[in-house]
Amino acid sequence: MNISLTPFRIPVISIVGGKSNSGKTTLLEKLIGEAKRRGWRVATLKHDVHGFEMDQPGKDTWRHDRAGADIVAISSPQRIAILERVSEDQPLDEVLERIRGVDLIFTEGYKSADKPKIEVFRSGVHQELYSKLEDLIAIVSDVKFDNGIPCFDLDDAQGICDLIAEKFYVKGSVE
C-alpha cells in the first residue's frame, strides 16, 4: 500500500491497533493534550462500523433526526455539530474533505486507509503487529521492536508529537 499524503494539505495520521481495547483512544487523548499544549489545532475522526447516537433522546435535534431530516445541525457560541444521513459508509477522503482550519487530523478506526499510521501494540492484548511496516510512521508499545520503525512508550506523547512535528512540518501558535 502506498501512503497518501495528498490531496490534503492537512496531515492525516491514523491511530490503529489490531484489536479493540488496544489503547488507541487512550493514546489519542494523550496526543491531543500534547498537541494542544503546543498550540496545534487538532481534528479527530472516529470510524464506527456499528453506527452511533450523538444526540439525546427527546431533545430537539434528536426529534428532527427521527422525523427524517437528511441533515441536522446545531450551533452555539462554543460548538457546531452537523449530522448527515448517508446511504452507505463514506470513503475516508470524502469525510476528510469536510474538515478545515486545523493543523493535524487524527483518525481512529480506519485500519485499511492509505494514511500514515501509528500502531498501538500492547503485549497483553496483541500477538503481532497488525499493520505492514511500510505503512507505519511509529509504534507505541509496552515492548521494544527492532524493525527500523520508531518505537515509543505508551505514555510518550511528547516524543510522538516531536516525530509528527518533524515529519509533517506541523507548527502551532505556541512553539
C-alpha positions, 0 to 999 in steps of 0.5 A: 500500500502506498501512503497518501499524503495528498490531496490534503494539505492537512496531515492525516495520521491514523491511530490503529491497533489490531484489536479493540481495547488496544489503547488507541483512544487512550493514546489519542487523548494523550496526543491531543493534550500534547498537541494542544499544549503546543498550540496545534489545532487538532481534528479527530475522526472516529470510524464506527462500523456499528453506527452511533447516537450523538444526540439525546433522546427527546431533545430537539435535534434528536426529534428532527433526526427521527422525523427524517431530516437528511441533515441536522445541525446545531450551533452555539457560541462554543460548538457546531455539530452537523449530522448527515444521513448517508446511504452507505459508509463514506470513503475516508477522503470524502469525510476528510474533505469536510474538515478545515482550519486545523493543523493535524487530523487524527483518525481512529478506526480506519485500519485499511486507509492509505494514511500514515499510521501509528500502531498501538501494540500492547503485549497483553492484548496483541500477538503481532503487529497488525499493520505492514511496516511500510505503512507505519510512521511509529509504534507505541508499545509496552515492548521494544521492536527492532524493525527500523520503525520508531518505537515509543512508550505508551505514555510518550506523547511528547516524543510522538508529537516531536516525530509528527512535528518533524515529519509533517512540518506541523507548527502551532501558535505556541512553539 
